[in-house]
Amino acid sequence: MDVAYVYNAFDTRFDNLAVGCLLAVTLDYKNVAAVAEWCGKRSWFSIVTVVLLLGSRSVLGRAYHFSIGLTIDALLIAVLIVQVLQLYRTRLWSWLEWPAIRYLGAISYPMYLYHAWGASVGRQLPGNAGLLEFLAGILATIILASGSYYFIERPFLRLKPRGAQNPGDAPFSRPQSAPVLVPATPPGL
């Protein structure tokens, strides 16, 4: 079995994208919303989900991991996302509101895109750097992701009109003619 292919190829991993899409489209249904609410009812439910995810990733064998394991992991992560979205104000999950963590969340996609380059920076350190190599890789990844976020992502997001938040709106279309609103009386009079 070619592990790199199974781990990276779209045809072997599309189910992970499908789980995320399914979660996004079904949360508006009452039955799904009720299950989601139940999943986020108690803080300790999320701990069970994390333990199951860690067990799925580390305890079960390679054959499990590269067959159904990756799909199970995606489902568990979807459950965890639903739980955390409801529990982020509780003591257990309040750290998710820390400014540094929120920033990492904002740059999480560029971090995903550039983590291999960041890790290669860490590997350039001389000798057996160990922890220093790991920390240098993380720092390089954050710097690359921040640059991407501020110089690529945000400028493109500014092209998007503020009203294009609704489904069906054209995301990058310019309004045909914007009405000019003139106040009847100047402010302050």
C-alpha positions in Angstrom: 0.0 0.0 0.0 1.4 3.4 -1.0 0.7 5.3 2.3 1.5 8.7 0.8 -1.1 8.2 -1.9 -3.7 7.0 0.5 -3.1 9.9 2.8 -2.9 12.7 0.2 -5.0 11.7 -2.8 -8.4 13.3 -3.3 -10.0 10.0 -4.3 -9.0 8.4 -1.0 -9.7 11.4 1.2 -12.7 13.1 -0.3 -14.8 11.7 2.5 -13.2 14.1 4.9 -14.3 17.0 2.8 -17.7 15.4 2.5 -18.1 15.2 6.3 -17.4 18.9 6.7 -19.8 19.8 3.9 -22.5 17.5 5.3 -22.1 19.1 8.7 -22.4 22.6 7.1 -25.5 21.8 5.1 -27.4 19.8 7.7 -27.0 21.9 10.8 -30.1 23.9 9.9 -32.3 20.8 10.1 -34.1 20.5 13.4 -33.1 16.8 14.0 -29.5 17.5 13.3 -29.6 20.6 15.5 -31.1 18.6 18.3 -28.3 16.0 18.1 -25.7 18.8 18.0 -27.3 20.4 21.0 -27.2 17.1 22.9 -23.5 16.6 21.9 -22.7 20.0 23.4 -24.8 19.6 26.5 -21.9 18.7 28.9 -18.3 19.7 28.9 -17.1 16.2 29.6 -18.7 14.9 26.4 -16.0 16.8 24.5 -13.3 15.1 26.6 -14.8 11.7 25.6 -14.7 12.8 22.0 -11.0 13.8 22.3 -10.1 10.5 24.0 -11.9 8.6 21.2 -10.0 10.7 18.6 -6.7 10.1 20.3 -7.5 6.4 20.5 -8.4 6.2 16.9 -5.2 8.0 15.9 -2.7 6.1 18.1 -4.0 2.9 19.6 -5.6 1.2 16.6 -3.4 -0.3 13.9 -2.2 1.0 10.6 -4.7 -1.2 8.6 -7.6 0.5 10.5 -6.0 3.9 10.2 -5.6 3.8 6.4 -9.0 2.1 5.8 -11.9 3.4 7.8 -9.8 5.2 10.4 -9.4 8.4 8.5 -13.2 8.7 8.0 -13.8 7.9 11.7 -11.3 10.7 12.6 -13.2 13.1 10.4 -16.5 12.3 12.0 -15.0 12.6 15.5 -13.5 16.0 14.6 -16.9 17.1 13.2 -18.5 16.1 16.5 -15.8 17.9 18.4 -16.3 21.1 16.4 -20.0 21.0 17.1 -19.3 20.5 20.8 -16.7 23.3 21.1 -18.8 25.7 19.2 -21.4 25.3 22.0 -18.9 25.1 24.9 -16.3 27.8 24.1 -17.7 29.9 27.0 -17.3 27.1 29.6 -14.3 26.9 31.8 -12.9 23.9 30.0 -12.9 25.5 26.6 -12.6 29.3 27.4 -9.0 29.3 26.3 -10.2 29.2 22.8 -11.2 32.9 23.2 -7.6 34.0 24.1 -6.4 36.5 21.5 -3.4 34.4 20.5 -5.6 31.3 19.9 -8.1 33.4 18.0 -5.3 34.7 15.8 -4.1 31.1 15.1 -7.6 30.3 14.2 -7.7 33.2 11.7 -4.4 32.0 10.1 -5.2 28.2 10.4 -5.7 27.7 6.7 -2.5 29.4 5.6 -0.7 27.5 8.3 -2.0 24.3 6.7 -0.8 25.5 3.3 2.7 26.5 4.5 3.5 24.0 7.3 5.8 21.9 5.1 7.9 25.0 4.3 7.9 26.0 7.9 9.0 22.5 9.0 11.8 22.6 6.3 13.1 25.8 8.0 13.4 23.9 11.3 15.2 21.0 9.6 17.9 23.4 8.4 19.2 23.9 11.9 22.6 22.3 12.5 23.0 19.1 14.5 20.2 17.2 16.3 18.1 20.2 17.2 15.0 18.2 18.4 12.7 20.6 20.3 14.5 23.7 18.8 13.8 22.3 15.3 10.2 21.8 16.2 9.8 25.4 17.6 11.7 26.9 14.7 9.3 25.1 12.3 6.3 26.4 14.1 7.6 29.9 14.2 8.4 29.8 10.5 5.0 28.4 9.7 3.3 31.2 11.7 5.4 33.9 10.0 4.6 32.5 6.5 0.9 32.1 7.3 0.7 35.6 8.7 2.3 37.0 5.6 -0.2 35.0 3.4 -3.1 36.1 5.5 -2.3 39.8 5.5 -0.9 40.2 1.9 -3.0 37.7 0.0 -6.2 36.6 1.8 -7.3 39.9 3.4 -6.9 41.9 0.2 -9.0 39.4 -1.7 -11.6 39.4 1.1 -11.9 43.2 0.7 -13.1 42.6 -2.9 -16.1 40.8 -1.5 -19.1 43.2 -1.0 -20.4 43.2 2.6 -23.9 42.1 1.5 -22.6 39.0 -0.3 -22.9 37.0 2.9 -26.2 35.3 1.9 -26.3 32.1 -0.2 -27.0 32.9 -3.8 -25.2 36.3 -3.7 -22.4 36.6 -6.2 -19.3 36.7 -4.0 -17.2 39.1 -6.1 -19.7 41.0 -8.1 -19.9 44.8 -7.9 -23.3 46.4 -7.4 -24.8 47.7 -10.6 -25.6 51.1 -9.2 -25.3 52.0 -5.6 -27.9 54.6 -4.4 -26.4 57.7 -2.9 -28.0 58.5 0.4 -28.0 62.1 1.4 -29.2 63.0 4.9 -32.1 65.5 5.0 -30.2 67.6 7.6 -26.5 67.6 8.3 -25.5 65.7 11.4 -25.2 67.7 14.5 -27.9 70.2 13.6 
